[in-house]
Amino acid sequence: MSKDIWGFIECHRDFRDSEADSFWHAAIDLDHLNVQRNYDAFGCLFGVCDDEQFVPVAPVRGLPVDASNRAREGRETIGGRSASWVTWAELKQVDWDEESARPDCRIREYRLDADHGWQFLERHYSPPPRFVELCGQPLRIAGRPAEHFPEGSQWVDEDRMFRVERLRRRDAVTDGQWGPIWSVMRTLAALHGDDDVRLVVWFDD
């Protein structure tokens, strides 16, 4: 069953709202930042929907005991599970070049550039016909290449290359999708401190 992420970026202030019982304030709803469904990112950050490729940055910690009212109400409305949170201070310590514990379960495609050599093109959630032909295996095997071919295996066809290799954290949590979240958190942290800005999330199913 598919899962989506919900939550807020919260900021700790030295005052409470008139209706709040916490010093943490919900600064922005993730819904406004267009966070897309991405199981690689969910696993890398929170250990949700992952094949244990990475040690999660903030494995299911539950909702913070001092979560903002909006976060509490939002989770109750959605009925979400697997809640967790992570501060900007923790995210700044992440080694985004760290590789996964085992090769990526998806085949990775590269394109040959005359000036820059092989350039990464995309990961395929379904093996493209070109790769299926090159590897000479049925779809059930081509669809899970890391289980059937050694790490580093590659197939070249003119200007295309397909490889079995490991993911980096930055491949799972891409700037294209998560950049807006990091930008908001970075801005708030510059004003209030790295430990006083956090991402609070939960997932539906």
FENBEL-V863574 format. One record per residue. N is the residue number from 1. RES is the residue in one small letter. PHI is phi in radians with two decimals (NA if undefined). Layout:
((N:RES:PHI) (N:RES:PHI))
This chain:
((1:m:NA) (2:s:-1.25) (3:k:-2.24) (4:d:-2.15) (5:i:-1.75) (6:w:-2.36) (7:g:2.65) (8:f:-2.47) (9:i:-1.61) (10:e:-1.92) (11:c:-2.28) (12:h:-1.53) (13:r:-2.11) (14:d:-1.66) (15:f:-2.59) (16:r:-1.86) (17:d:-1.18) (18:s:-1.06) (19:e:-1.85) (20:a:-1.75) (21:d:-2.03) (22:s:-2.44) (23:f:-1.46) (24:w:-1.58) (25:h:-2.06) (26:a:-1.34) (27:a:-1.43) (28:i:-2.75) (29:d:-1.36) (30:l:-1.04) (31:d:-1.04) (32:h:-1.37) (33:l:-1.84) (34:n:0.98) (35:v:-1.29) (36:q:-1.61) (37:r:-1.17) (38:n:-2.64) (39:y:-1.16) (40:d:-1.10) (41:a:-1.18) (42:f:-1.04) (43:g:-1.25) (44:c:-1.06) (45:l:-1.51) (46:f:-2.20) (47:g:1.26) (48:v:-1.91) (49:c:1.04) (50:d:-2.13) (51:d:-1.62) (52:e:1.04) (53:q:-1.31) (54:f:-2.25) (55:v:-1.30) (56:p:-1.12) (57:v:-1.16) (58:a:-2.42) (59:p:-1.07) (60:v:-0.23) (61:r:-1.71) (62:g:1.48) (63:l:-1.24) (64:p:-0.99) (65:v:-1.13) (66:d:-1.92) (67:a:-1.05) (68:s:-1.12) (69:n:-1.02) (70:r:-1.10) (71:a:-1.17) (72:r:-1.06) (73:e:-1.16) (74:g:-1.11) (75:r:-1.17) (76:e:-1.11) (77:t:-1.19) (78:i:-1.32) (79:g:1.29) (80:g:-1.29) (81:r:-2.16) (82:s:0.92) (83:a:-1.20) (84:s:-2.78) (85:w:-2.72) (86:v:-2.68) (87:t:-1.51) (88:w:-1.12) (89:a:-1.04) (90:e:-1.20) (91:l:-1.12) (92:k:-1.17) (93:q:-1.56) (94:v:-1.22) (95:d:-1.53) (96:w:-1.28) (97:d:-1.64) (98:e:-1.08) (99:e:-1.56) (100:s:-1.16) (101:a:-1.19) (102:r:-2.54) (103:p:-1.01) (104:d:-1.04) (105:c:-1.33) (106:r:-1.83) (107:i:-1.30) (108:r:-1.91) (109:e:-1.94) (110:y:-2.14) (111:r:-2.09) (112:l:-1.43) (113:d:-1.84) (114:a:-1.04) (115:d:-1.70) (116:h:-2.14) (117:g:1.34) (118:w:-1.30) (119:q:-2.04) (120:f:-1.05) (121:l:-1.90) (122:e:-2.98) (123:r:-1.71) (124:h:-1.87) (125:y:-1.30) (126:s:-2.17) (127:p:-1.11) (128:p:-1.20) (129:p:-0.92) (130:r:-1.07) (131:f:-1.23) (132:v:-1.01) (133:e:-1.16) (134:l:-1.14) (135:c:-1.38) (136:g:1.19) (137:q:-2.13) (138:p:-1.16) (139:l:-1.00) (140:r:-1.12) (141:i:-1.54) (142:a:-1.08) (143:g:-1.32) (144:r:-2.31) (145:p:-1.06) (146:a:-1.16) (147:e:-1.49) (148:h:-2.17) (149:f:-2.26) (150:p:-1.12) (151:e:-1.01) (152:g:1.64) (153:s:-1.04) (154:q:-2.55) (155:w:-2.29) (156:v:-1.96) (157:d:-2.43) (158:e:0.97) (159:d:-1.66) (160:r:-2.16) (161:m:-2.40) (162:f:-2.04) (163:r:-2.34) (164:v:-1.74) (165:e:-2.67) (166:r:-1.52) (167:l:-1.49) (168:r:-1.82) (169:r:-0.98) (170:r:-1.20) (171:d:-1.33) (172:a:-1.42) (173:v:-1.93) (174:t:-1.43) (175:d:-1.11) (176:g:-1.04) (177:q:-1.62) (178:w:-1.79) (179:g:-0.93) (180:p:-1.06) (181:i:-1.14) (182:w:-1.09) (183:s:-1.11) (184:v:-1.13) (185:m:-1.12) (186:r:-1.10) (187:t:-1.13) (188:l:-1.14) (189:a:-1.14) (190:a:-1.13) (191:l:-1.59) (192:h:-2.11) (193:g:1.96) (194:d:-1.10) (195:d:-1.40) (196:d:-1.81) (197:v:-2.31) (198:r:-2.52) (199:l:-1.82) (200:v:-1.97) (201:v:-2.38) (202:w:-2.69) (203:f:-2.27) (204:d:-1.75) (205:d:-2.68))
